[in-house]
């Protein structure tokens, strides 16, 4: 089982390396250099304005470190065929999953420690942080992540896989630990995080049998998240779209349009297609967060223009979503009507995105001038994207 996991880990690294080379090309690395430089500059400019012993900042640290603890999921590298071919080796799979836990803990600890490094300047402003305090915070970070992964492993257990409470405990545990750490004392937080680790480790040892179906589904969902990230930059053949009913968003479907066949299909397809809608939603949130914290006017405006272009590029594949549906060819509509309906849906989404990004560009210092500049950019760029650029991309799709 040791050699099996090492072989799969090596193949997994090679696959990631292939996509990382496509994602982190020279142009993207330069863009990231300027982007993180601007974020660091804005962060440094914001810190002196924070008063000492600010409760709201301490609550922000609790929320931030809790969210960071959720990053870096359990990577089992389980395959779809494993429940069939490895079922006779179930008794020996404990060694395999122990290695996967160590691998996941290593990656998760790196992510958590990077998050702690980002949070430390903010923590040093609100309260004094000595070398001893920083050491305690590092240990608490490792204990929290280790306990979180124990709960993730417990969710794969045969006896606990259907228990919905573990999902909530993965949020409640870090909130309690970091709440005690930031609001009370790092020493108290260390004691609570140690107790959290001991309890979760004991629960894992008492529930050792693995539910293969749950393990395969969890690993498939984890890899789908990785593939969706790579899909932002390049085509990923392994990515499989999902369709999800979201009845609570029916008002958006009605707003996008029910006056015609194609407008109804595109509105409902945008909401239900998790690959496109989730991608647009996450990209909008990330770009909005970047615009909030970048104080440099020219860089903020460039990112605004780039954000509108990237979101538009992710929306255009919705046009041929129904190309493989035979019934779409018997509709009493023409190609011009299909293009016109898609253009309306496309324009409505881009207008909402542009308004949201322009509002977020006001930042934490209420930069009204920046908002006006970004509104002008949106007024110029959105019509170009919904006419010339859209026509060019659809012409390439229909070739």
Buried (B, 14 or more C-beta within 10 A) or exposed (E): BEEBBEEBBEEBEEBEEEBEEEBEEEEEEEBEEEBEEBBEBBBEEBEEEEEEEBEEBBEBBBEBBBEBBBBBBBBBBBBEEBBEEBEEEEEEBEEBBBBBBEBBBEBBBEBBBEBBEBBBBBBBBBBEBEEEBBEBBBBBBBBBBBBBBBBBBBBBBBEBBEEEEBEEBBBEBBBBBBBBBBBEEBBEBBBBBBEBBEBBBEBBEEBBBBBBEBBBBBBEEBBBEBBBBBBBEEEBEEBEEEEEEEEEBEEBBEEBBEEBBBBBBBBBBBBBBBBBBBBBEBBBEEBBEBBBBBBBBEBBBBBBBBBBBBBBBBBBBBBBBBEEEEEBEEBEBEEEBBBBBBBBBBBBBBEEBBEBBBBBBBBEEEBEEBBEBBBEBBEEBBEEBBEEBBEEBBEEEEE
